[in-house]
């Protein structure tokens, strides 16, 4: 083995540094929201050997926490706020780059879907950014909070988006106008997404909204009908929601109707 080979090292862009806790800040756009209960748990079961090495970025005169805010919060809670802790420190990353690093560091960890989605949007990832754009374009928002127009089912949004961006936009517009916030749940979004993807130009959206909104029981009536279909057919819930929606749209309607979901599926 040559001396050159022996001296070669794998080096990270970040560097280990001792950083004062009171100089650290959190970029809420780049990572998950702080969970006070998690901080309390870490403080109550504190073990310095298990604290790990947080990851920071030096930007605009401050150390921004990329990963490890709960551990830093626990240290601060325990009275170490004026102390230094050893961290991996990047220098000069943008806020968007911080979000990208957070996503990479947490790729193999369990991180809630919405924080990861928001970090991906802030990092400028194409799919998540386009989903966020579509959601906002119909007056809704991706959020875990109980606020008007909030959608928490980000995994479902991704599945519907994979059927086509226009499919997602049409689906959310129908649900918004037919059911309001009560319809912004995963089974409904997925089911109406199947409906819009399959029938595409055949689906008269104003008619669909009117029929769905006036049907007995509203969104709960649709879901109950879908559950009965699921028990009878053994099909996936989302497909049964689509089938129930077709039946509801066709009910009492003259002229050309949508083909039965099950017939269209078999063709």
Secondary structure, 3 states (H helix, E strand, C coil): CCHHHHHCCCCCCCEEEEEEHHHEEECCCCCCCCCHHHHHHHHHCCCHHHCCCCEEEEECCEEEEEECHHHHHHHHHHHHCCCEEEEEEEECCCHHHHHHHHHHHCCCCCCCHHHHHHHHHHHCCHHHHHHHHHHHHCCCEECCCCCCCEECCHHHHHHHHHCCHHHHHHHHHHHHHHHHHHHCCHHHHHHHHHHHHHHHHHCCHHHHHHHHHHCCCHHHHHHHHHHHHHHHHCCCHHHHHHHHHHHHHHCCCCCCCCCCHHHHHHC
